[in-house]
Amino acid sequence: MSTLMFSDDDLRQIVQRVGIDVIMDELVQRLFDALAAFDPQVTEIPTRAGFHYDTPVTGLIEWMPLLEKQRSVVMKVVGYHPDSPETLQLPTILSNLSKYDPSTGRLVALMDGTFLTAMRTGAASAVASRVLADPDSSTIGLIGCGAQAVTQLHALSRCFDLNSVLIYDVDQRAMDSFTQRIRAFAPRSLPIRQESLAELVAASDILCVATSVGIGEGPVFDFTDVRPALHVNAVGSDFPGKTEVPKALLLDSFVCADTRDQAMREGECQQLSADQVAADLPEVVKQAARFERFRSHKTVFDSTGWALEDQVAMDLMLELAGDLGIGTEVHIECVSEDPRDPYEFIDAGSEQSAVDDKASVTGGV
Amino acid sequence: MSTLMFSDDDLRQIVQRVGIDVIMDELVQRLFDALAAFDPQVTEIPTRAGFHYDTPVTGLIEWMPLLEKQRSVVMKVVGYHPDSPETLQLPTILSNLSKYDPSTGRLVALMDGTFLTAMRTGAASAVASRVLADPDSSTIGLIGCGAQAVTQLHALSRCFDLNSVLIYDVDQRAMDSFTQRIRAFAPRSLPIRQESLAELVAASDILCVATSVGIGEGPVFDFTDVRPALHVNAVGSDFPGKTEVPKALLLDSFVCADTRDQAMREGECQQLSADQVAADLPEVVKQAARFERFRSHKTVFDSTGWALEDQVAMDLMLELAGDLGIGTEVHIECVSEDPRDPYEFIDAGSEQSAVDDKASVTGGV
């Protein structure tokens, strides 16, 4: 009874050996395919729930479970603590992903969800943008230059032929360090320009909004002059009361939510009535040809984060890890040979280590 | 950013070094104290939720989260697959426990929940029995001789001066192997007797019921002739439609649920209306002196399993592990030095192992 565990070093090795661009390309394509194939009769995704609190700091810890019937249960546990970068030099998001076998309940695999949340959030915007944004989009505007902005740009740079990136953040340091933080994928020739908010909004073909604006303090830009076919990836709103995009822009746009109910509760769609949310992401991907006509209109993708994205990301990493023989088999569950004897494992003692198969793992997940 | 991980071997070492009796005694006392101190304003325990399915096998995977405000989040993920012992030689319950820091979202610790679920379920019955059963109870009846029966008997044997154990199971093999499975704690002098169901029920001072009876197929015994001060620990009912105890006995007893809403949905209390459930376990423990008067009456503890019990069990093991220097620091979360750079950790690569501090861990949890 073993669990395949991945350390940060294991994920690092996978990324180093496969390449961050290949991983992002795979993730975007697999997410597209998973959305196109999504069947709620086969894959159950309950409403995300969690603990929200104001002490010791403002934050939340949520769980995002998914059942793919007869195949697997994936559970993401994710913390969001917006003060962490400033006060603790930690990311706002810390997370892990675990996978279970629904025929036994066994913990099959465990890995980081921090890096993968950033990757899959970028990939989700790329999928929405592939259908809804003008394919000739070449100017990206980023409002908020934190961790999410990095993967937004990465994912979009893999799907669009960019020739200009406009950035804005209320924190000058975040703007100043941005070029350094995209070195893993951005060609040096790609111009990154700090821009005033109004001019950034006016000049963008695709706008990605991912800020830590406070509850009730949005929107983070005004809807005045925007391009007629502007596509917005609205990433930061994922909490009741937190919104970033002006309601007037939403009302003037085709709005697609990743998952409608959640977006109505936590995302930009809080500002809308149900009939003003035109579609959800599986619908848009399944009928891409039909929805591509909105490429010449203003469109908004309201991204609140969805367990399907996490499942796709985890499965991709598990597959790559299997190919590369990366991962460690650990024995966590205390299982007796006689299933009716919970104490037998105590006597079964040996000197074996918790970790007995370092870097010799393939398949089986 | 590290996580304290416990292998099955780590838990085995803790149990071997501390002793299973000491652990059970501590668990019973700490659970009693935690229930006496329980304040729903401080400790939030949402309703257990999960996936229930009939393919590939009948089973469920549930998550049981708990927030102790400002201190910790504990998440238990637990699978229940009743066919596992017969078809796979695996326990019906497989589980793990994880703990998070609510100031960052960090995964603080991870350990088995299989063994600990069995232990804490026994401890919960012992706590209820300490208040509600006749302190002179000396004959225990066990209906169902599976894994739960072992820890029921263990916990009760630590709180009552037993001189007779009567056992019954529809599976003769489970009865035949029972004495062997309680060797870790039961003195050889303790008489274990296979008994007919009716005679077992009639002769027991305390009855523990923990079977894998199918949905809609209960009760598993008749309410005819029982002792006037019989106390029942009803352990097996934890699923809509699954009940073990005759309704007539419930109606004739003081009924205490571990947690009222859940017991009304999944436990024996499904058979009752809300006003027929006299109390819940925190109430009974907080006002033990008041409820002890029911020791001379028939009483039933409806145990469906509660996250508070898991938190107490996990915290006990973490404390013992800290004392003994057992556990392994692993790096799971991919955290960059610059919290705004999700890709920085990729370059931070080193040859360091996933496991860098084996058996050198103390405190900090």
Interface residues (C-beta under 8 A of the other chain):
Chain A: M1 M5 F6 S7 D8 D9 D10 L11 R12 Q13 V15 Q16 I20 E44 P46 A49 G50 F51 Y53 T55 P56 V57 G59 I61 W63 P65 L67 K69 Q70 V73 M75 V77 V78 G79 Y80 H81 S84 P85 L88 Q89 L90 P91 T92 I93 L94 S95 N96 S98 Y100 P102 S103 T104 G105 R106 L107 L110 M111 D112 G113 T114 F115 A118 M119 C145 G146 A147 V150 T151 A174 S177 Q180 R181 A184 F185 T328 V330 H331 I332 E333 C334 V335 S336 E337 D338 P339 R340 D341 P342 Y343 E344 F345 I346 D347 A348 G349 S350 Q352 S353 A354 V355 K358
Chain B: M1 M5 F6 S7 D8 D9 D10 L11 R12 Q13 V15 Q16 I20 E44 P46 A49 G50 F51 Y53 T55 P56 V57 G59 I61 W63 P65 L67 K69 Q70 V73 M75 V77 V78 G79 Y80 H81 S84 P85 L88 Q89 L90 P91 T92 I93 L94 S95 N96 S98 Y100 P102 S103 T104 G105 R106 L107 L110 M111 D112 G113 T114 F115 A118 M119 C145 G146 A147 V150 T151 A174 S177 Q180 R181 A184 F185 T328 V330 H331 I332 E333 C334 V335 S336 E337 D338 P339 R340 D341 P342 Y343 E344 F345 I346 D347 A348 G349 S350 Q352 S353 A354 V355 K358
